[in-house]
Amino acid sequence: MHPHHFATKAIHAGQQPDPVTGAIITPIYQTSTFVQSSPGVFKGEYDYSRAANPTRTAFQDNIAALEGGRHGLAYASGVAATGAVVHLLSAGDHIVVCDDVYGGTNRLFNRVFKQLGLEISMVDMTNERAYRDAFRDNTKLVWIETPTNPTLKVIDLEMACGIAREKGATSAVDNTFATPYLQNPLALGAHIVCHSTTKYIGGHSDAIGGVLITDDDELHTRLKFLQLSEGAVPGIFECFLLLRSTKTLHVRMDRHCANAEKVAHHLEAHPAIERVIYPGLESHPQHALATRQMKAGGGMVTVFLKDGLAAAKRMLERVQIFALAESLGGVESLIEHPAIMTHASVPPEQRAQLGISDALVRLSVGIEDADDLIADLDEALR
Ligand SMILES: *Cc1c(COP(=O)(O)O)cnc(C)c1O
């Protein structure tokens, strides 16, 4: 196929009509094994579904095309995908991790992999000097997330991946918040892109999953070996749901971004709000970088309430359209309190250092009517 634009790839990449029936949609190949004609002789790459399954292959090829990479591998969850990358390393290796990563990523690195003999340094990657200084002779991996969660810091991927290459380390970027529609880390020098497909890629709050994408043949071969050996693969129905979801990713993201921008502008002028963080606002500390690196500001908005925890709790209890829930990236708007909910597993001292205060509220702006969302927030803040 020609190098098509995003929307065309979203709908067509990795998918051919079913060769037997002509079905336009890739079927749910709900099978664990495949019949062989002679010992060791099977059709294409399919002998057992942990190793490969046609529905999974179609999804993997589709998402890889959207990130501009040649290889995609799907996992049972975003953290399973993250773990697979770390399993490329050996005890004694050192990893530089962005200080403001997803709470579950923080827990995985500091409470699981540290015990297995990996060295972990967490650093503010918006500070190039501090980032450079974090490298050691045994640094093998850099784990980057941008925009970060929940303080929406934007990290310069060209800088961060460039320095990792210079130091001989593999760079992996968690692109969950931006999605391949807004930002393509491989084009900016990353070796591996990671997504929790549970969020925007799935987009309908009905499936848990993760994916890794790379353009590097050797890394892909090693990751595919780990995918087969560890077996943290997604169910076949999940792959079907995800393949259905990627077809509308660009349409949903346009609306998520437009709605989030309206909500961010509105809240920035609201008397109950101390501060709004949104990469699309001129007041964002890395607004110029965000504009250069991302197609739009994304669907996440973080706010600090003037009256702290009491005001935050009151707002979260009073919203009617926004649902009080963890997670993000679905068509429905969600609101949550990171210090008590998503980031409770981050130690309190570290939370304080990252600015995740009790006054901080995180919004995942959905694709409902923007005026209704704004009216709901206004009512909850009254
Ligand atoms: C949710 C999330 C993860 C973990 O994904 P799961 O699918 O919940 O395992 C990783 N990174 C980011 C940025 C996330 O939002």
The ligand as a Gaussian input file, in Angstrom:
#p B3LYP/6-31G(d) Opt

LIG

0 1
 C       -3.198000       3.057000      32.416000
 C       -1.808000       3.371000      32.072000
 C       -0.813000       2.386000      32.071000
 C       -1.086000       0.959000      32.500000
 O       -1.962000       0.345000      31.644000
 P       -2.977000      -0.857000      32.069000
 O       -3.653000      -1.155000      30.796000
 O       -3.878000      -0.304000      33.125000
 O       -2.131000      -1.961000      32.578000
 C        0.459000       2.744000      31.685000
 N        0.752000       4.012000      31.333000
 C       -0.171000       4.992000      31.327000
 C        0.226000       6.377000      30.923000
 C       -1.476000       4.714000      31.698000
 O       -2.381000       5.699000      31.704000

